[in-house]
Amino acid sequence: MKNPKDGFLRGRIRSLKFAFKGLWILVTSEDSIKAQLFIAFIATILGFVFNISPLEWGIQFLAIGLVLVAEAANSAVEEIADFIHPEFHEKIGKIKDIAAGAPTFAALISLIIASIIYVPKIALLF
Ligand SMILES: Nc1ncnc2c1ncn2[C@@H]1O[C@H](COP(=O)(O)OP(=O)(O)OP(=O)(O)O)[C@@H](O)[C@H]1O
């Protein structure tokens, strides 16, 4: 929440502090984020192993970012849903299913990107 006494710079610094707090919560307590970070780590190792180009590095990091951002948004929606309605409700189920669709979209697109980058390089090994 904005503190009316804060000037522009102080307000931005305060927001940044909360944003990093959110990042820390995601990284330390969300299993889906931990799993995606592990996959990102493997993809980075693969990038070095196959000596991918700077453009491929850029696209790979964009794909990693896309998945992490979608996972984070999904986690936030889940938190809100559990807070406003912890009991079973068909509508809450639908909201959570739709939110879960976001990282699934991102993961499928990332899989296509990974195939475009690595399949030709792996094929060269055989
Ligand atoms: N309160 C609820 N009412 C109805 N359906 C729910 C409810 N909570 C969860 N669900 C159903 O269960 C699915 C999984 O929900 P859950 O909150 O366990 O998320 P998850 O995908 O297991 O995420 P995470 O592993 O990050 O906790 C939802 O997509 C939804 O279909």
Ligand as a Chemical Component Dictionary entry (heavy atoms), coordinates in Angstrom:
data_LIG
# 
_chem_comp.id                   LIG 
_chem_comp.type                 NON-POLYMER 
_chem_comp.pdbx_formal_charge   0 
_chem_comp.three_letter_code    LIG 
# 
loop_
_chem_comp_atom.comp_id 
_chem_comp_atom.atom_id 
_chem_comp_atom.alt_atom_id 
_chem_comp_atom.type_symbol 
_chem_comp_atom.charge 
_chem_comp_atom.model_Cartn_x 
_chem_comp_atom.model_Cartn_y 
_chem_comp_atom.model_Cartn_z 
_chem_comp_atom.pdbx_ordinal 
LIG N1  N1  N 0 -11.380 -24.647 -3.164  1  
LIG C1  C1  C 0 -11.454 -25.388 -4.290  2  
LIG N2  N2  N 0 -12.663 -25.621 -4.843  3  
LIG C2  C2  C 0 -12.749 -26.360 -5.971  4  
LIG N3  N3  N 0 -11.708 -26.926 -6.610  5  
LIG C3  C3  C 0 -10.481 -26.719 -6.103  6  
LIG C4  C4  C 0 -10.287 -25.945 -4.902  7  
LIG N4  N4  N 0 -8.966  -25.928 -4.643  8  
LIG C5  C5  C 0 -8.386  -26.610 -5.614  9  
LIG N5  N5  N 0 -9.261  -27.094 -6.500  10 
LIG C6  C6  C 0 -8.972  -27.900 -7.704  11 
LIG O1  O1  O 0 -7.729  -28.558 -7.511  12 
LIG C7  C7  C 0 -6.759  -28.113 -8.480  13 
LIG C8  C8  C 0 -5.415  -27.986 -7.825  14 
LIG O2  O2  O 0 -5.467  -26.932 -6.878  15 
LIG P1  P1  P 0 -4.274  -26.591 -5.917  16 
LIG O3  O3  O 0 -4.608  -25.364 -5.169  17 
LIG O4  O4  O 0 -3.926  -27.811 -5.124  18 
LIG O5  O5  O 0 -3.142  -26.246 -6.964  19 
LIG P2  P2  P 0 -1.901  -27.061 -7.479  20 
LIG O6  O6  O 0 -1.953  -27.021 -8.969  21 
LIG O7  O7  O 0 -1.800  -28.379 -6.808  22 
LIG O8  O8  O 0 -0.781  -26.049 -7.074  23 
LIG P3  P3  P 0 0.397   -26.134 -6.036  24 
LIG O9  O9  O 0 1.087   -27.456 -6.296  25 
LIG O10 O10 O 0 1.209   -24.942 -6.390  26 
LIG O11 O11 O 0 -0.246  -26.034 -4.688  27 
LIG C9  C9  C 0 -7.321  -26.792 -9.019  28 
LIG O12 O12 O 0 -6.846  -26.501 -10.321 29 
LIG C10 C10 C 0 -8.812  -27.039 -8.959  30 
LIG O13 O13 O 0 -9.257  -27.801 -10.078 31 
# 
loop_
_chem_comp_bond.comp_id 
_chem_comp_bond.atom_id_1 
_chem_comp_bond.atom_id_2 
_chem_comp_bond.value_order 
_chem_comp_bond.pdbx_ordinal 
LIG N1  C1  SING 1  
LIG C1  N2  SING 2  
LIG C1  C4  DOUB 3  
LIG N2  C2  DOUB 4  
LIG C2  N3  SING 5  
LIG N3  C3  DOUB 6  
LIG C3  C4  SING 7  
LIG C3  N5  SING 8  
LIG C4  N4  SING 9  
LIG N4  C5  DOUB 10 
LIG C5  N5  SING 11 
LIG N5  C6  SING 12 
LIG C6  O1  SING 13 
LIG C6  C10 SING 14 
LIG O1  C7  SING 15 
LIG C7  C8  SING 16 
LIG C7  C9  SING 17 
LIG C8  O2  SING 18 
LIG O2  P1  SING 19 
LIG P1  O3  DOUB 20 
LIG P1  O4  SING 21 
LIG P1  O5  SING 22 
LIG O5  P2  SING 23 
LIG P2  O6  DOUB 24 
LIG P2  O7  SING 25 
LIG P2  O8  SING 26 
LIG O8  P3  SING 27 
LIG P3  O9  DOUB 28 
LIG P3  O10 SING 29 
LIG P3  O11 SING 30 
LIG C9  O12 SING 31 
LIG C9  C10 SING 32 
LIG C10 O13 SING 33 
# 
